């Protein structure tokens, strides 16, 4: 069952169109009707669990937020990043980058 929709409110970020999300049912601390952050496509945020993107946070590319993970503030999650479990990303300063 879906928990959010992409609204018609959008913005461009580095040539990518992001859409603001809106909760269509209550779950966890999110209430039906709450506006969330910004995603490029539904694959960026799972409809399962309590995962949510808040405020002015951005998730795009192949990045995915799922489980009970929360992304807040002005954080940007992109590329192939995955935020899961009970993780909390509160700003871009909380990101650890690893490449191999």
Z-matrix of the N, CA and C atoms (Angstrom, degrees):
N
C 1 1.453
C 2 1.527 1 109.06
N 3 1.313 2 116.17 1 130.65
C 4 1.461 3 120.71 2 -179.86
C 5 1.520 4 110.91 3 -66.50
N 6 1.336 5 114.94 4 147.55
C 7 1.457 6 119.41 5 177.89
C 8 1.525 7 112.35 6 -117.24
N 9 1.334 8 116.64 7 -10.55
C 10 1.466 9 120.03 8 179.66
C 11 1.524 10 109.85 9 -149.79
N 12 1.328 11 114.26 10 165.39
C 13 1.462 12 121.58 11 173.29
C 14 1.531 13 108.09 12 -127.39
N 15 1.314 14 115.35 13 160.60
C 16 1.460 15 120.98 14 169.80
C 17 1.518 16 106.32 15 -86.27
N 18 1.310 17 117.58 16 126.70
C 19 1.468 18 120.12 17 179.44
C 20 1.527 19 109.67 18 -82.53
N 21 1.304 20 115.71 19 175.73
C 22 1.460 21 121.63 20 175.55
C 23 1.525 22 111.42 21 -79.78
N 24 1.348 23 117.31 22 -7.57
C 25 1.456 24 121.40 23 178.73
C 26 1.520 25 107.86 24 -78.17
N 27 1.319 26 116.22 25 121.15
C 28 1.459 27 119.82 26 -176.54
C 29 1.509 28 110.90 27 -139.55
N 30 1.331 29 114.37 28 163.59
C 31 1.457 30 120.77 29 175.47
C 32 1.518 31 108.66 30 -150.58
N 33 1.314 32 114.81 31 157.99
C 34 1.464 33 121.83 32 179.77
C 35 1.520 34 108.88 33 -98.62
N 36 1.324 35 115.42 34 137.82
C 37 1.458 36 121.69 35 177.84
C 38 1.525 37 107.40 36 -139.28
N 39 1.295 38 116.85 37 110.65
C 40 1.471 39 121.84 38 -179.97
C 41 1.524 40 111.90 39 51.76
N 42 1.314 41 117.01 40 42.32
C 43 1.460 42 121.67 41 178.36
C 44 1.514 43 115.13 42 80.64
N 45 1.334 44 117.69 43 5.94
C 46 1.468 45 122.68 44 179.98
C 47 1.525 46 108.36 45 -111.50
N 48 1.330 47 117.07 46 134.34
C 49 1.461 48 121.03 47 176.76
C 50 1.523 49 108.84 48 -87.35
N 51 1.325 50 116.12 49 124.64
C 52 1.468 51 122.85 50 177.17
C 53 1.518 52 109.10 51 -111.91
N 54 1.333 53 115.53 52 145.10
C 55 1.467 54 122.12 53 -178.79
C 56 1.521 55 109.38 54 -118.35
N 57 1.321 56 115.83 55 138.03
C 58 1.462 57 119.20 56 174.84
C 59 1.515 58 108.50 57 -72.95
N 60 1.340 59 116.21 58 142.89
C 61 1.463 60 120.56 59 179.74
C 62 1.524 61 110.51 60 -99.62
N 63 1.329 62 114.69 61 155.76
C 64 1.465 63 121.65 62 178.84
C 65 1.519 64 108.34 63 -138.88
N 66 1.331 65 116.14 64 129.42
C 67 1.464 66 121.35 65 179.13
C 68 1.527 67 109.91 66 -69.60
N 69 1.341 68 116.84 67 132.44
C 70 1.466 69 120.64 68 177.04
C 71 1.527 70 111.22 69 -108.43
N 72 1.329 71 115.93 70 3.03
C 73 1.466 72 121.87 71 170.74
C 74 1.519 73 108.01 72 -154.92
N 75 1.301 74 116.60 73 158.87
C 76 1.462 75 120.98 74 179.06
C 77 1.525 76 110.07 75 -84.41
N 78 1.328 77 116.04 76 143.11
C 79 1.465 78 123.01 77 175.09
C 80 1.520 79 107.67 78 -160.87
N 81 1.322 80 116.90 79 143.00
C 82 1.462 81 119.92 80 -177.83
C 83 1.514 82 110.45 81 51.75
N 84 1.327 83 116.72 82 -129.54
C 85 1.466 84 122.05 83 178.63
C 86 1.524 85 112.68 84 -91.21
N 87 1.314 86 117.01 85 -1.46
C 88 1.472 87 121.73 86 -179.36
C 89 1.526 88 108.76 87 -88.77
N 90 1.302 89 116.08 88 132.49
C 91 1.460 90 121.68 89 179.91
C 92 1.523 91 110.50 90 -105.90
N 93 1.310 92 116.24 91 147.96
C 94 1.462 93 121.16 92 176.03
C 95 1.522 94 109.40 93 -50.92
N 96 1.316 95 117.17 94 131.03
C 97 1.464 96 122.31 95 -179.98
C 98 1.518 97 114.04 96 96.15
N 99 1.340 98 117.95 97 -14.32
C 100 1.465 99 120.33 98 178.66
C 101 1.521 100 110.47 99 -63.42
N 102 1.322 101 115.58 100 137.40
C 103 1.459 102 120.82 101 172.26
C 104 1.522 103 108.42 102 -87.97
N 105 1.313 104 115.78 103 141.46
C 106 1.452 105 120.89 104 179.05
C 107 1.512 106 111.03 105 -113.37
N 108 1.333 107 114.20 106 -155.68
C 109 1.452 108 121.18 107 -179.88
C 110 1.517 109 111.93 108 -82.66
N 111 1.324 110 115.58 109 -145.73
C 112 1.454 111 122.22 110 -168.40
C 113 1.524 112 111.37 111 -127.08
N 114 1.333 113 116.57 112 132.45
C 115 1.455 114 121.37 113 176.03
C 116 1.530 115 109.70 114 -133.18
N 117 1.316 116 114.83 115 158.25
C 118 1.457 117 120.02 116 177.37
C 119 1.523 118 111.28 117 -82.59
N 120 1.338 119 116.62 118 -38.97
C 121 1.471 120 121.84 119 -174.77
C 122 1.516 121 109.21 120 -155.62
N 123 1.320 122 116.58 121 162.80
C 124 1.460 123 120.82 122 -176.83
C 125 1.524 124 113.20 123 -61.03
N 126 1.321 125 117.68 124 -26.80
C 127 1.463 126 120.45 125 178.96
C 128 1.530 127 112.30 126 -63.95
N 129 1.334 128 117.68 127 -15.07
C 130 1.462 129 121.11 128 -179.83
C 131 1.525 130 113.42 129 -76.43
N 132 1.329 131 118.25 130 -21.82
C 133 1.469 132 121.76 131 -177.12
C 134 1.515 133 109.86 132 -138.82
N 135 1.316 134 116.09 133 121.47
C 136 1.461 135 121.62 134 -179.10
C 137 1.529 136 111.24 135 -67.45
N 138 1.312 137 114.64 136 147.53
C 139 1.465 138 120.65 137 173.70
C 140 1.525 139 111.23 138 -87.15
N 141 1.330 140 117.14 139 -6.29
C 142 1.467 141 122.13 140 178.99
C 143 1.523 142 110.35 141 -94.46
N 144 1.319 143 116.44 142 162.02
C 145 1.457 144 120.78 143 176.95
C 146 1.515 145 112.53 144 66.64
N 147 1.342 146 114.97 145 -163.23
C 148 1.466 147 121.82 146 -178.78
C 149 1.526 148 111.92 147 -104.73
N 150 1.323 149 117.93 148 12.48
C 151 1.466 150 121.29 149 -178.81
C 152 1.534 151 110.25 150 -55.35
N 153 1.357 152 115.20 151 139.66
C 154 1.457 153 119.58 152 -179.82
C 155 1.521 154 109.77 153 -157.71
N 156 1.310 155 114.81 154 153.11
C 157 1.455 156 123.11 155 175.99
C 158 1.525 157 106.75 156 -116.44
N 159 1.323 158 116.24 157 120.89
C 160 1.463 159 122.71 158 -173.22
C 161 1.527 160 112.25 159 -105.11
N 162 1.306 161 114.53 160 168.43
C 163 1.460 162 124.51 161 167.64
C 164 1.530 163 112.71 162 51.78
N 165 1.329 164 115.18 163 -126.34
C 166 1.465 165 121.08 164 -177.67
C 167 1.530 166 110.56 165 -107.22
N 168 1.332 167 117.47 166 25.25
C 169 1.464 168 121.20 167 178.37
C 170 1.526 169 109.97 168 -72.38
N 171 1.347 170 116.11 169 149.91
C 172 1.456 171 122.97 170 -177.04
C 173 1.527 172 109.78 171 -125.15
N 174 1.321 173 117.32 172 132.92
C 175 1.465 174 122.35 173 174.31
C 176 1.526 175 106.67 174 -131.74
N 177 1.322 176 116.15 175 124.67
C 178 1.466 177 118.99 176 -176.07
C 179 1.519 178 110.75 177 -155.68
N 180 1.327 179 115.36 178 -179.12
C 181 1.459 180 120.35 179 -175.17
C 182 1.521 181 109.24 180 72.20
N 183 1.318 182 117.38 181 -139.35
C 184 1.463 183 121.94 182 177.23
C 185 1.520 184 112.64 183 -93.10
N 186 1.333 185 117.33 184 8.26
C 187 1.462 186 121.45 185 -179.18
C 188 1.521 187 110.50 186 -65.09
N 189 1.330 188 115.56 187 149.68
C 190 1.458 189 120.59 188 -179.33
C 191 1.522 190 110.18 189 -141.15
N 192 1.338 191 115.58 190 136.87
C 193 1.460 192 123.35 191 175.05
C 194 1.526 193 106.32 192 -115.40
N 195 1.339 194 116.67 193 125.56
C 196 1.462 195 119.57 194 -176.95
C 197 1.522 196 110.80 195 -153.40
N 198 1.340 197 115.52 196 -179.89
C 199 1.464 198 120.03 197 -174.24
C 200 1.508 199 109.06 198 73.31
N 201 1.334 200 116.26 199 -128.83
C 202 1.461 201 121.79 200 176.86
C 203 1.524 202 111.21 201 -112.87
N 204 1.323 203 116.96 202 19.11
C 205 1.463 204 122.01 203 -176.16
C 206 1.524 205 111.58 204 -66.47
N 207 1.315 206 115.58 205 147.63
C 208 1.459 207 122.88 206 -179.77
C 209 1.527 208 108.74 207 -129.29
N 210 1.336 209 116.85 208 134.89
C 211 1.458 210 122.18 209 175.99
C 212 1.532 211 106.86 210 -120.11
N 213 1.336 212 116.50 211 126.19
C 214 1.465 213 122.64 212 -172.27
C 215 1.523 214 112.31 213 -122.49
N 216 1.316 215 113.40 214 177.97
C 217 1.457 216 122.24 215 168.79
C 218 1.512 217 113.75 216 57.37
N 219 1.335 218 114.93 217 -132.97
C 220 1.457 219 120.67 218 -177.65
C 221 1.530 220 111.44 219 -106.74
N 222 1.327 221 117.35 220 24.29
C 223 1.467 222 121.05 221 -177.64
C 224 1.519 223 111.35 222 -65.62
N 225 1.317 224 115.80 223 144.61
C 226 1.465 225 123.35 224 174.10
C 227 1.518 226 106.80 225 -118.56
N 228 1.315 227 116.62 226 123.29
C 229 1.461 228 122.34 227 177.15
C 230 1.522 229 106.03 228 -120.54
N 231 1.335 230 116.96 229 122.65
C 232 1.469 231 118.86 230 -173.59
C 233 1.520 232 110.12 231 -154.21
N 234 1.321 233 115.46 232 -173.26
C 235 1.462 234 120.27 233 -177.20
C 236 1.516 235 109.26 234 70.84
N 237 1.316 236 116.87 235 -134.52
C 238 1.464 237 122.20 236 178.51
C 239 1.522 238 112.01 237 -103.37
N 240 1.322 239 117.66 238 20.09
C 241 1.464 240 122.09 239 -177.27
C 242 1.524 241 111.29 240 -63.66
N 243 1.331 242 115.04 241 145.99
C 244 1.460 243 121.39 242 174.54
C 245 1.513 244 108.05 243 -130.40
N 246 1.319 245 115.94 244 127.67
C 247 1.457 246 122.65 245 177.72
C 248 1.515 247 105.73 246 -115.37
N 249 1.325 248 116.62 247 119.98
C 250 1.465 249 118.81 248 -171.81
C 251 1.527 250 111.53 249 -144.30
N 252 1.336 251 114.70 250 -174.32
C 253 1.460 252 120.38 251 -179.52
C 254 1.511 253 110.47 252 63.42
N 255 1.335 254 116.06 253 -135.41
C 256 1.463 255 122.05 254 178.58
C 257 1.526 256 110.97 255 -104.02
N 258 1.332 257 117.21 256 26.08
C 259 1.473 258 122.29 257 -177.67
C 260 1.519 259 111.77 258 -63.07
N 261 1.346 260 113.94 259 149.36
C 262 1.467 261 121.39 260 175.45
C 263 1.517 262 107.87 261 -133.14
N 264 1.312 263 116.40 262 116.81
C 265 1.462 264 122.03 263 174.67
C 266 1.523 265 105.52 264 -107.45
N 267 1.351 266 115.74 265 117.19
C 268 1.456 267 118.91 266 -174.13
C 269 1.521 268 113.95 267 -105.28
N 270 1.308 269 117.73 268 -16.16
C 271 1.461 270 121.56 269 174.03
C 272 1.514 271 106.96 270 -164.34
N 273 1.300 272 116.95 271 170.28
C 274 1.458 273 120.39 272 179.63
C 275 1.521 274 111.48 273 -64.12
N 276 1.326 275 117.93 274 -17.79
C 277 1.467 276 121.89 275 177.51
C 278 1.519 277 112.15 276 -70.59
N 279 1.336 278 118.64 277 -16.16
C 280 1.461 279 122.17 278 -178.49
C 281 1.521 280 112.88 279 -93.25
N 282 1.307 281 117.76 280 9.70
C 283 1.450 282 122.13 281 -178.33
C 284 1.525 283 110.04 282 -91.78
N 285 1.303 284 116.74 283 132.66
C 286 1.457 285 122.70 284 172.39
C 287 1.516 286 107.03 285 -106.24
N 288 1.305 287 116.96 286 127.95
C 289 1.455 288 122.05 287 -176.89
C 290 1.514 289 108.80 288 -108.10
N 291 1.316 290 116.36 289 126.10
C 292 1.459 291 120.86 290 176.06
C 293 1.522 292 108.83 291 -131.51
N 294 1.289 293 115.62 292 142.42
C 295 1.465 294 120.59 293 179.06
C 296 1.514 295 108.20 294 -141.27
N 297 1.321 296 115.22 295 138.27
C 298 1.463 297 119.18 296 177.20
C 299 1.489 298 111.31 297 -147.72
